[in-house]
Amino acid sequence: MTRGSDTARRDALLARRLDLVASVSALTAEALRLNQKRAGIEMDVLRLELEIGRSGASEQLVRDLHEAEQSAAAIMQACAACEQRIVAAEDDVEDVDRRLAATANED
């Protein structure tokens, strides 16, 4: 390969790496937001369970508890999906890093 094409290939890999790192950062921020939301919902579940324990299982409290538990389950699924996307993006970064290292070794 020519020196110019090596440089262009390395520049493309560096740009790809930058995009992937930005994606990992955004996904990590999303995971943190989802975990905060999950923690808030779990606090609501605990509050509702305590209220049911104190005052009995009114229809409204049971309905609210059921909705909170469903929300918590949905958020947990979203967290798991986000974590999978983070792992995939990190794997892509590692692949680009290997390819960058290979281009450095060619010099």
N, C-alpha and C positions, 0 to 999 in steps of 0.2 A: 504494500500500500504506500501511497505517497504521504508525505508529511502533512499536507493539507487535509487529506481525507482522514488521517489519524486524529488530527485536531478537531475536525468536524464531528467525528464519531464520539470523541471524548466530551466535546461540548454538548452533544445531544444527550449523552448519558448523564452528564451533570445536570442538565435541564430536567431530565426525567426524574433524577434523584430529588431535586428541589421540589418538583410537583408532588412526589410521593411523600416526602417529609411533611409538606404542607397538609396533605391528606391525612397522614397519621396524626398530626397536631389537631386538625379539625375533628377527627373521629374521637380522639382522646377527650377533647372538650365536650363532645356530644355524650360520651360515656359518663363523664363526670356529672353533666346536667341530668342525665337519666338516673344516675345513682342518687343524686340529691332528691329528685322527684320521688324515687322509690322510697327513700328514707322518710320523706314527709308523709307518704301514703301509709307506710308501716306505722308511723306515729298515730295516724288517724285510726288505723285498725286497733291498735292498743287502747286508744282513748275510747273507742266504741265498745270494745270488750269490757273495759272497766265500767263503763256506764251501764252496760247490760248486767254486769255482776252486781252493781249497786242498786239499780232501780228495776231490774227485770227486763225481759226480752219483749219490748214493745214492737209492734209491727214495723214502725218507722226505723227504730234502731237496728233491727235485724236486716231490713232492706239496705240501710246505709252501710252496715258492716259487709254485707254481701257485695255491694257495689265497690267498696274500698278494696276488698279482697280480689275482685276481678281486675280492678285497676292495677293493683300490685302485681298480679300475675302477668298482665299485658306489659307492664314496664320491665319486669324481669326478662320476658322474652325479647323485648327491644334491646335490653342491655346485652343479652347473650349474642344477638345478631350483630350488635355494634362491636363487641369484643372479637367476633369472628372476622369482621371487616378489618379491624385493627391488625389482627394476626396476618391476614392476607396482604395488607399493605406493607407490613414490616418484612414479610417474606420477599415482596417485590423489591424493597429497599436493599435487602441482603443480596438479591440477584444482581441488581444494578451495581452494588459495591464490588461484587466478584468480577463483573465485567469491566468496571473501572480499574480494578487491580490488574486484570489481564492486559489492559491497554497500557498501563504504566510499566508492566514487565516487558512489553514489546519494545519499549524505548531503549 
